[in-house]
């Protein structure tokens, strides 16, 4: 898949899943609003700083995942590496499609397990409150970006197949940017936007679309694997017969 298409897909995935982000991170955004002495435009620098830190943490995690994935895939032959990367991308899309559609899937279990870990991390963020300047909001966002979240974990699995640290960071940054409109909205705007994104028909439609993309990706990976296996078997047959398939015939 071309890089620009992958980044655009990551942005759309973040946007479609942002109602979940509002539920997970909206509480801290509300705390920011309550903790800032003034309202209105004075709140915007705090929200921007918080979300900058949050997306920076996503990008850092994506860089680590992309670096780990590149190290793993680098040990595989080129065709095998491409097939494995496509299979991982397809698996990510299937899991996320189930999640976005509101159907049972593996991400809910991952999220519940991560919630126990978060209870140990959350007190560190509370030490930064109340906020006195945007720098504190940036630090809080950097910490909040590591909030255990099934959707983020699925995106990180996608980043494993990105091809390197830079590509993994870019993918996660695009994903985080997709969640930004929901996280910047406050008050009535957030409620209206949340109702739209949480609409059952929209969630199921988005989930079905992502599921279909995942199924296509997995089918292409399976076809490539079958083709690679057939070519490999053909090479063995020619080697056993002593015939060079590329040698000129008399």
Backbone as numpy.savetxt, mean C-alpha at the origin, in Angstrom:
# Nx Ny Nz CAx CAy CAz Cx Cy Cz
3.79 -3.82 -15.36 2.94 -2.63 -15.36 3.82 -1.39 -15.36
3.58 -0.38 -16.23 4.40 0.83 -16.24 4.39 1.52 -14.89
5.52 2.22 -14.60 5.66 2.84 -13.29 4.58 3.87 -13.03
4.26 4.71 -14.04 3.27 5.75 -13.82 1.88 5.17 -13.56
1.56 4.03 -14.22 0.28 3.37 -13.96 0.26 2.79 -12.56
1.36 2.20 -12.11 1.43 1.64 -10.77 1.24 2.72 -9.71
1.89 3.87 -9.89 1.76 4.96 -8.92 0.34 5.52 -8.93
-0.26 5.63 -10.10 -1.64 6.12 -10.17 -2.59 5.14 -9.49
-2.35 3.83 -9.69 -3.18 2.82 -9.04 -3.03 2.90 -7.53
-1.80 3.10 -7.05 -1.58 3.22 -5.61 -2.32 4.43 -5.04
-2.34 5.54 -5.79 -3.05 6.74 -5.34 -4.55 6.45 -5.23
-5.12 5.81 -6.26 -6.55 5.51 -6.27 -6.90 4.54 -5.14
-6.03 3.56 -4.89 -6.27 2.62 -3.80 -6.31 3.36 -2.46
-5.37 4.28 -2.25 -5.39 5.07 -1.02 -6.63 5.92 -0.90
-7.08 6.49 -2.02 -8.28 7.33 -2.01 -9.52 6.51 -1.68
-9.66 5.33 -2.32 -10.84 4.50 -2.10 -10.87 3.93 -0.68
-9.70 3.68 -0.11 -9.65 3.13 1.23 -9.57 4.17 2.33
-9.69 5.45 1.96 -9.43 6.50 2.95 -10.51 6.63 4.00
-11.70 6.06 3.77 -12.70 6.09 4.85 -12.20 5.27 6.03
-11.48 4.21 5.75 -10.87 3.42 6.83 -9.80 4.25 7.53
-9.03 5.02 6.76 -8.00 5.86 7.36 -8.62 6.89 8.30
-9.79 7.39 7.93 -10.45 8.36 8.80 -10.82 7.72 10.12
-11.24 6.46 10.07 -11.58 5.76 11.31 -10.36 5.49 12.16
-9.23 5.13 11.52 -8.02 4.78 12.26 -7.27 6.02 12.73
-7.15 7.01 11.85 -6.32 8.18 12.14 -7.14 9.46 12.35
-8.46 9.37 12.08 -9.26 10.58 12.23 -9.32 11.08 13.66
-9.20 10.16 14.61 -9.23 10.57 16.01 -8.08 11.49 16.36
-6.90 11.16 15.87 -5.75 12.02 16.16 -5.88 13.34 15.42
-6.49 13.32 14.20 -6.71 14.58 13.50 -7.67 15.46 14.31
-8.69 14.85 14.91 -9.59 15.61 15.77 -8.87 16.14 16.99
-7.95 15.35 17.54 -7.16 15.81 18.69 -6.30 17.00 18.31
-5.75 16.97 17.09 -4.98 18.11 16.61 -5.84 19.37 16.61
-7.07 19.22 16.09 -7.97 20.38 16.00 -8.28 20.94 17.39
-8.49 20.05 18.35 -8.81 20.50 19.70 -7.60 21.08 20.42
-6.40 20.58 20.06 -5.19 20.99 20.77 -4.59 22.29 20.27
-5.00 22.75 19.09 -4.46 24.00 18.56 -5.23 25.16 19.16
-4.52 26.18 19.68 -5.21 27.28 20.36 -6.25 27.98 19.51
-5.95 28.16 18.21 -6.90 28.86 17.34 -7.46 27.90 16.30
-8.57 28.28 15.70 -9.21 27.44 14.70 -9.00 28.03 13.31
-9.73 27.49 12.34 -9.69 28.03 11.00 -8.38 27.76 10.30
-7.87 28.79 9.62 -6.65 28.64 8.83 -5.45 28.28 9.69
-5.48 28.62 10.98 -4.36 28.32 11.87 -4.18 26.82 12.04
-5.22 26.03 11.80 -5.13 24.58 11.95 -4.42 23.92 10.78
-4.46 24.56 9.60 -3.93 23.94 8.39 -2.45 23.57 8.49
-1.57 24.44 9.00 -0.16 24.03 9.09 0.05 22.79 9.96
-0.75 22.64 11.00 -0.64 21.46 11.86 -1.07 20.20 11.12
-2.20 20.30 10.39 -2.68 19.14 9.64 -1.70 18.76 8.54
-1.15 19.77 7.85 -0.18 19.48 6.80 1.08 18.84 7.37
1.55 19.35 8.50 2.76 18.79 9.11 2.50 17.36 9.58
1.35 17.12 10.19 1.02 15.78 10.66 0.98 14.79 9.51
0.31 15.16 8.43 0.17 14.24 7.30 1.47 14.10 6.52
2.29 15.14 6.51 3.62 15.01 5.91 4.44 13.97 6.66
4.39 14.01 7.98 5.10 13.01 8.76 4.55 11.61 8.55
3.23 11.51 8.48 2.60 10.20 8.28 3.00 9.60 6.93
2.94 10.39 5.86 3.29 9.88 4.54 4.79 9.61 4.44
5.61 10.41 5.14 7.05 10.16 5.16 7.35 8.80 5.79
6.61 8.44 6.83 6.79 7.13 7.44 6.38 6.02 6.48
5.28 6.24 5.74 4.89 5.26 4.73 6.00 5.08 3.70
6.58 6.21 3.25 7.63 6.14 2.23 8.86 5.42 2.77
9.21 5.69 4.05 10.36 5.01 4.65 10.12 3.51 4.72
8.91 3.12 5.15 8.58 1.69 5.20 8.59 1.09 3.80
8.11 1.85 2.80 8.12 1.36 1.43 9.53 1.18 0.90
10.44 2.09 1.28 11.84 1.95 0.87 12.45 0.68 1.45
12.16 0.41 2.72 12.68 -0.82 3.34 12.11 -2.06 2.65
10.79 -2.02 2.37 10.16 -3.17 1.71 10.71 -3.35 0.30
10.86 -2.24 -0.44 11.40 -2.33 -1.80 12.82 -2.83 -1.82
13.61 -2.40 -0.83 15.00 -2.86 -0.75 15.06 -4.35 -0.43
14.22 -4.79 0.52 14.18 -6.22 0.86 13.71 -7.05 -0.34
12.69 -6.56 -1.03 12.19 -7.29 -2.19 13.22 -7.37 -3.29
13.95 -6.27 -3.53 14.97 -6.28 -4.57 16.08 -7.27 -4.23
16.45 -7.34 -2.94 17.46 -8.31 -2.53 17.00 -9.74 -2.75
15.72 -9.99 -2.46 15.19 -11.34 -2.65 15.06 -11.69 -4.12
14.42 -10.80 -4.88 14.20 -11.08 -6.30 15.50 -11.10 -7.08
16.51 -10.37 -6.56 17.80 -10.36 -7.24 18.49 -11.71 -7.23
18.08 -12.59 -6.31 18.67 -13.93 -6.27 18.01 -14.88 -7.25
16.91 -14.45 -7.87 16.19 -15.31 -8.81 16.59 -14.99 -10.24
16.48 -15.95 -11.14 16.67 -15.64 -12.56 15.66 -14.59 -13.01
16.03 -13.83 -14.02 15.18 -12.71 -14.45 13.74 -13.10 -14.73
13.46 -14.18 -15.50 12.05 -14.53 -15.73 11.33 -14.89 -14.43
12.00 -15.64 -13.56 11.38 -16.03 -12.29 11.09 -14.84 -11.41
12.00 -13.85 -11.40 11.80 -12.66 -10.59 10.58 -11.88 -11.05
10.43 -11.74 -12.38 9.26 -11.01 -12.91 7.96 -11.73 -12.57
7.97 -13.04 -12.68 6.75 -13.81 -12.39 6.40 -13.70 -10.91
7.40 -13.83 -10.03 7.15 -13.73 -8.59 6.63 -12.35 -8.22
7.22 -11.30 -8.80 6.76 -9.94 -8.51 5.32 -9.74 -8.95
4.98 -10.26 -10.11 3.61 -10.12 -10.60 2.63 -10.90 -9.73
3.05 -12.07 -9.24 2.18 -12.86 -8.38 1.93 -12.13 -7.05
2.98 -11.51 -6.50 2.82 -10.76 -5.25 1.88 -9.58 -5.46
2.07 -8.86 -6.57 1.18 -7.73 -6.86 -0.27 -8.19 -6.99
-0.48 -9.33 -7.68 -1.83 -9.86 -7.82 -2.42 -10.27 -6.48
-1.62 -10.91 -5.64 -2.11 -11.30 -4.32 -2.48 -10.09 -3.48
-1.67 -9.03 -3.57 -1.99 -7.78 -2.87 -3.34 -7.25 -3.32
-3.56 -7.21 -4.63 -4.81 -6.65 -5.14 -6.02 -7.49 -4.73
-5.87 -8.80 -4.70 -6.98 -9.66 -4.26 -7.32 -9.38 -2.80
-6.28 -9.35 -1.95 -6.51 -9.10 -0.52 -7.14 -7.73 -0.30
-6.65 -6.72 -1.02 -7.18 -5.38 -0.85 -8.58 -5.25 -1.43
-8.84 -5.96 -2.54 -10.19 -5.94 -3.09 -11.22 -6.49 -2.12
-10.86 -7.59 -1.44 -11.75 -8.13 -0.41 -11.97 -7.13 0.71
-10.89 -6.45 1.08 -10.96 -5.47 2.17 -11.84 -4.29 1.79
-11.60 -3.72 0.60 -12.37 -2.55 0.18 -13.84 -2.88 -0.01
-14.12 -4.11 -0.48 -15.51 -4.50 -0.70 -16.27 -4.84 0.56
-15.57 -4.87 1.70 -16.22 -5.21 2.95 -16.42 -6.70 3.15
-15.73 -7.52 2.33 -15.83 -8.97 2.48 -14.74 -9.48 3.40
-14.94 -10.69 3.91 -13.95 -11.26 4.80 -12.65 -11.52 4.03
-11.55 -11.22 4.66 -10.25 -11.41 4.03 -9.16 -11.43 5.08
-7.91 -11.59 4.65 -6.81 -11.72 5.61 -6.41 -10.43 6.29
-6.76 -9.26 5.73 -6.27 -8.01 6.28 -6.88 -7.69 7.65
-8.12 -8.12 7.86 -8.74 -7.87 9.17 -7.99 -8.56 10.29
-7.56 -9.78 10.05 -6.81 -10.52 11.07 -5.47 -9.86 11.34
-4.81 -9.38 10.29 -3.52 -8.69 10.44 -3.71 -7.43 11.27
-4.79 -6.72 11.00 -5.06 -5.48 11.70 -5.31 -5.72 13.19
-6.08 -6.77 13.50 -6.35 -7.07 14.91 -5.07 -7.43 15.65
-4.18 -8.16 14.98 -2.91 -8.52 15.62 -2.06 -7.28 15.84
-2.07 -6.36 14.86 -1.28 -5.14 14.99 -1.79 -4.20 16.06
-3.09 -4.24 16.35 -3.66 -3.36 17.36 -3.04 -3.60 18.72
-2.67 -4.83 19.00 -2.03 -5.12 20.30 -0.67 -4.46 20.39
0.05 -4.45 19.27 1.35 -3.79 19.25 1.21 -2.29 19.40
0.17 -1.74 18.77 -0.02 -0.29 18.81 -0.28 0.22 20.22
-0.89 -0.58 21.05 -1.15 -0.14 22.42 0.14 0.17 23.16
1.23 -0.41 22.72 2.52 -0.12 23.35 3.19 1.13 22.77
2.82 1.47 21.51 3.45 2.61 20.85 2.69 3.91 21.09
1.38 3.82 21.21 0.54 5.01 21.30 0.94 5.97 22.42
1.34 5.49 23.62 1.71 6.45 24.67 2.84 7.39 24.28
3.72 6.96 23.37 4.80 7.85 22.93 4.24 9.07 22.21
3.19 8.85 21.42 2.58 9.97 20.71 1.87 10.91 21.65
1.27 10.38 22.67 0.52 11.24 23.60 1.45 12.18 24.37
2.71 11.84 24.46 3.65 12.72 25.15 3.87 14.03 24.40
3.55 14.02 23.10 3.73 15.23 22.30 2.55 16.19 22.43
1.49 15.77 23.08 0.30 16.60 23.23 0.32 17.34 24.56
-0.23 18.56 24.63 -0.85 19.31 23.53 0.18 19.91 22.59
-0.20 20.12 21.35 0.72 20.64 20.35 0.88 22.15 20.50
2.13 22.59 20.43 2.41 24.03 20.55 2.94 24.62 19.25
3.43 23.76 18.33 3.92 24.25 17.04 3.86 23.09 16.04
3.86 23.41 14.74 3.74 22.36 13.71 4.84 21.31 13.77
6.00 21.66 14.31 7.08 20.67 14.42 6.65 19.47 15.26
5.89 19.73 16.32 5.38 18.62 17.13 4.39 17.77 16.34
3.58 18.43 15.50 2.63 17.68 14.67 3.38 16.81 13.66
4.50 17.30 13.14 5.30 16.50 12.22 5.84 15.25 12.91
6.36 15.42 14.13 6.87 14.27 14.88 5.75 13.29 15.19
4.58 13.82 15.52 3.45 12.95 15.81 3.04 12.17 14.57
3.06 12.82 13.41 2.74 12.13 12.17 3.75 11.06 11.82
5.03 11.33 12.06 6.06 10.33 11.81 5.82 9.07 12.64
5.37 9.28 13.87 5.08 8.14 14.74 3.78 7.46 14.31
2.77 8.25 14.00 1.45 7.69 13.65 1.49 6.91 12.34
2.47 7.20 11.50 2.58 6.47 10.24 2.87 5.00 10.42
3.31 4.61 11.61 3.59 3.20 11.89 2.43 2.51 12.58
1.27 3.19 12.61 0.06 2.59 13.17 -0.27 1.30 12.44
-0.41 0.17 13.13 -0.74 -1.09 12.45 -2.05 -0.98 11.69
-2.00 -1.22 10.40 -3.17 -1.05 9.55 -3.11 -2.09 8.45
-4.18 -2.86 8.30 -4.19 -3.90 7.29 -3.99 -3.37 5.89
-4.59 -2.21 5.59 -4.45 -1.66 4.26 -3.00 -1.23 3.98
-2.35 -0.65 4.98 -0.95 -0.25 4.82 -0.07 -1.49 4.67
-0.36 -2.53 5.44 0.44 -3.75 5.31 0.30 -4.35 3.92
-0.90 -4.30 3.36 -1.10 -4.83 2.00 -0.33 -4.00 0.99
-0.33 -2.68 1.16 0.43 -1.83 0.25 1.92 -2.10 0.38
2.39 -2.40 1.59 3.81 -2.73 1.77 4.16 -4.04 1.08
3.23 -4.99 1.08 3.46 -6.24 0.33 3.59 -5.93 -1.15
2.83 -4.98 -1.63 2.95 -4.53 -3.02 4.31 -3.89 -3.26
4.78 -3.09 -2.27 6.07 -2.41 -2.40 7.23 -3.41 -2.47
7.04 -4.60 -1.92 8.09 -5.63 -2.02 8.44 -5.91 -3.48
7.46 -5.84 -4.34 7.66 -6.15 -5.75 7.95 -4.91 -6.59
8.20 -3.76 -5.94 8.38 -2.52 -6.68 9.69 -2.48 -7.46
10.70 -3.20 -6.98 11.96 -3.25 -7.71 13.13 -2.55 -7.05
12.92 -1.89 -5.94 14.02 -1.22 -5.27 13.52 -0.26 -4.21
14.45 0.33 -3.46 14.08 1.23 -2.36 13.35 2.46 -2.87
13.87 3.09 -3.96 13.23 4.29 -4.48 11.83 4.03 -5.00
11.67 2.91 -5.72 10.36 2.57 -6.27 9.38 2.23 -5.15
9.85 1.54 -4.12 8.98 1.21 -3.00 8.55 2.45 -2.24
9.49 3.40 -2.05 9.14 4.65 -1.38 8.13 5.45 -2.19
8.33 5.50 -3.53 7.41 6.26 -4.38 6.01 5.64 -4.36
5.94 4.32 -4.37 4.64 3.65 -4.35 3.89 3.96 -3.06
4.58 3.87 -1.92 3.92 4.13 -0.65 3.58 5.60 -0.48
4.42 6.49 -1.03 4.10 7.92 -0.97 2.85 8.21 -1.80
2.70 7.56 -2.96 1.50 7.75 -3.78 0.27 7.21 -3.07
0.43 6.06 -2.43 -0.66 5.50 -1.64 -1.07 6.48 -0.52
-0.07 7.00 0.19 -0.37 7.95 1.26 -1.02 9.22 0.75
-0.59 9.69 -0.43 -1.19 10.90 -1.00 -2.66 10.67 -1.31
-3.03 9.44 -1.66 -4.43 9.16 -1.91 -5.30 9.29 -0.67
-4.71 9.07 0.50 -5.47 9.20 1.74 -5.55 10.65 2.22
-4.80 11.53 1.58 -4.67 12.90 2.09 -5.97 13.70 2.07
-6.77 13.66 0.99 -7.99 14.48 1.00 -8.90 14.19 2.20
-9.06 12.90 2.53 -9.91 12.55 3.67 -9.31 13.05 4.97
-7.99 12.92 5.12 -7.35 13.30 6.37 -7.28 14.81 6.56
-7.28 15.57 5.47 -7.25 17.03 5.59 -8.64 17.60 5.82
-9.67 16.86 5.43 -11.04 17.33 5.63 -11.39 17.27 7.11
-12.07 18.27 7.59 -12.48 18.30 9.00 -13.94 18.70 9.08
-14.55 18.38 10.21 -15.92 18.80 10.46 -16.91 18.20 9.48
-17.83 19.05 8.99 -18.88 18.58 8.09 -18.33 18.05 6.78
-17.22 18.64 6.30 -16.63 18.16 5.05 -16.16 16.72 5.19
-15.54 16.39 6.33 -15.08 15.03 6.55 -16.25 14.06 6.63
-17.34 14.48 7.29 -18.50 13.60 7.41 -19.12 13.33 6.05
-19.27 14.39 5.22 -19.85 14.21 3.89 -18.96 13.34 3.01
-17.65 13.59 3.05 -16.72 12.79 2.26 -16.71 11.35 2.74
-16.76 11.18 4.05 -16.77 9.83 4.61 -18.00 9.05 4.20
-19.18 9.71 4.19 -20.40 9.02 3.76 -20.30 8.58 2.31
-19.70 9.42 1.47 -19.56 9.06 0.07 -18.64 7.87 -0.13
-17.49 7.89 0.52 -16.52 6.81 0.34 -17.00 5.52 0.98
-17.79 5.63 2.07 -18.26 4.43 2.75 -19.53 3.86 2.12
-20.04 4.49 1.08 -21.25 4.00 0.43 -21.06 2.54 0.01
-22.01 1.65 0.37 -21.83 0.21 0.07 -21.60 -0.07 -1.41
-22.36 0.61 -2.28 -22.19 0.32 -3.71 -20.83 0.75 -4.20
-20.32 1.88 -3.67 -19.00 2.34 -4.09 -17.91 1.40 -3.58
-18.02 0.98 -2.31 -17.01 0.08 -1.75 -17.01 -1.26 -2.47
-18.20 -1.80 -2.73 -18.25 -3.08 -3.42 -17.79 -2.97 -4.87
-18.13 -1.86 -5.50 -17.66 -1.66 -6.87 -16.15 -1.53 -6.92
-15.58 -0.75 -5.99 -14.13 -0.61 -5.94 -13.47 -1.93 -5.61
-14.07 -2.67 -4.66 -13.50 -3.96 -4.29 -13.52 -4.94 -5.45
-14.62 -4.94 -6.19 -14.73 -5.83 -7.35 -13.71 -5.47 -8.41
-13.52 -4.18 -8.65 -12.55 -3.74 -9.65 -11.14 -4.17 -9.26
-10.77 -3.94 -7.99 -9.42 -4.31 -7.55 -9.26 -5.82 -7.56
-10.32 -6.55 -7.18 -10.27 -8.02 -7.26 -10.03 -8.48 -8.69
-10.71 -7.87 -9.64 -10.54 -8.25 -11.05 -9.12 -7.98 -11.51
-8.57 -6.83 -11.12 -7.18 -6.53 -11.49 -6.23 -7.55 -10.89
-6.48 -7.93 -9.63 -5.65 -8.93 -8.99 -5.75 -10.28 -9.68
-6.97 -10.66 -10.08 -7.16 -11.94 -10.76 -6.44 -11.95 -12.10
-6.50 -10.83 -12.83 -5.78 -10.75 -14.10 -4.28 -10.86 -13.89
-3.78 -10.17 -12.87 -2.35 -10.22 -12.59 -1.90 -11.63 -12.22
-2.69 -12.32 -11.40 -2.35 -13.69 -11.03 -2.44 -14.62 -12.24
-3.43 -14.40 -13.11 -3.56 -15.24 -14.31 -2.37 -15.03 -15.24
-1.92 -13.79 -15.38 -0.75 -13.52 -16.21 0.50 -14.16 -15.63
0.61 -14.11 -14.30 1.77 -14.74 -13.65 1.73 -16.25 -13.86
0.54 -16.84 -13.75 0.42 -18.29 -13.96 0.75 -18.66 -15.40
0.27 -17.85 -16.36 0.56 -18.12 -17.77 2.06 -17.99 -18.05
2.68 -16.97 -17.47 4.12 -16.80 -17.67 4.89 -17.95 -17.06
4.43 -18.41 -15.89 5.10 -19.54 -15.24 4.96 -20.80 -16.08
3.77 -21.03 -16.65 3.56 -22.20 -17.50 4.42 -22.12 -18.76
4.48 -20.93 -19.35 5.30 -20.76 -20.54 6.77 -20.94 -20.26
7.22 -20.43 -19.10 8.62 -20.59 -18.72 8.93 -22.06 -18.48
7.99 -22.78 -17.85 8.20 -24.20 -17.60 8.26 -25.00 -18.89
7.39 -24.64 -19.86 7.40 -25.35 -21.14 8.70 -25.11 -21.89
9.18 -23.85 -21.86 10.44 -23.56 -22.54 11.59 -24.29 -21.89
11.58 -24.35 -20.57 12.64 -25.05 -19.84 12.62 -26.54 -20.16
11.41 -27.12 -20.23 11.29 -28.54 -20.55 11.75 -28.80 -21.98
11.43 -27.89 -22.90 11.87 -28.05 -24.27 13.37 -28.03 -24.41
14.01 -27.17 -23.61 15.47 -27.11 -23.64 16.07 -28.41 -23.16
15.47 -29.01 -22.14 15.96 -30.29 -21.62 15.81 -31.40 -22.67
14.69 -31.40 -23.40 14.45 -32.42 -24.42 15.50 -32.32 -25.53
15.76 -31.09 -25.97 16.75 -30.91 -27.02 18.14 -31.32 -26.55
18.45 -30.98 -25.27 19.76 -31.35 -24.75 19.90 -32.86 -24.66
18.81 -33.56 -24.27 18.87 -35.01 -24.15 19.00 -35.68 -25.52
18.43 -35.08 -26.58 18.49 -35.66 -27.92 19.78 -35.33 -28.64
20.55 -34.41 -28.07 21.79 -34.03 -28.69 21.61 -33.12 -29.88
20.43 -32.55 -30.06 20.14 -31.66 -31.19 20.16 -30.23 -30.71
20.91 -29.40 -31.37 20.94 -27.98 -31.06 19.79 -27.30 -31.76
18.81 -26.75 -31.01 17.62 -26.18 -31.66 17.93 -25.00 -32.54
19.11 -24.35 -32.37 19.40 -23.17 -33.18 20.46 -23.48 -34.23
20.93 -24.72 -34.29 21.94 -25.06 -35.30 21.32 -25.14 -36.66
22.04 -24.71 -37.71 21.48 -24.77 -39.07 21.31 -26.21 -39.52
20.22 -26.49 -40.21 19.96 -27.83 -40.72 20.55 -27.98 -42.12
21.02 -29.19 -42.45 21.59 -29.39 -43.80 20.51 -29.31 -44.86
